[in-house]
């Protein structure tokens, strides 16, 4: 789908973009400038070429960013399953493909040691329950709290910064990483 495309598929795309947090304007079934801009923002967020056209790769990324039940055993990458990114409260999952890709790179950079995801997507209720930030990247499927056996959180954080995670937070027992848009964030909790 691209500029000028019309119909039910465009309306569905617009509704899904809005649900994933990208503003395509009204769901009017016309792929116009606002829809194109929302698609390009989605593509940038997911590490795809931001051409503004909604092809198969873009639609697959959008599907992963919409809350859904994880498919048992479904792999997002060679070392991560959808279930690892599910909310510990409601069981739904949202997972930004760029987050998963960078976690694979981080695993490789740390000598292929397993990266354990302790928290990824959080529904609003779970985010409140754990004291998460109101605008937490976990709410969008853009963040993961991780640990790597035998590697200190400060070392994990340093490696994460080298491979372009936008957000990196270091805590006593884990490291927070995220793929937020709009600049870098670094902190020690």
Secondary structure as UniProt FT lines:
FT   TURN            3..4
FT   HELIX           8..19
FT   TURN            20..21
FT   HELIX           33..45
FT   TURN            46..47
FT   HELIX           56..65
FT   STRAND          68..69
FT   TURN            72..73
FT   HELIX           82..85
FT   TURN            88..90
FT   STRAND          92..93
FT   HELIX           97..109
FT   TURN            110..111
FT   STRAND          115..119
FT   HELIX           124..129
FT   TURN            130..131
FT   TURN            134..135
FT   HELIX           137..140
FT   STRAND          143..148
FT   TURN            149..150
FT   HELIX           153..162
FT   TURN            163..164
FT   STRAND          167..170
FT   STRAND          175..178
FT   STRAND          185..188
//
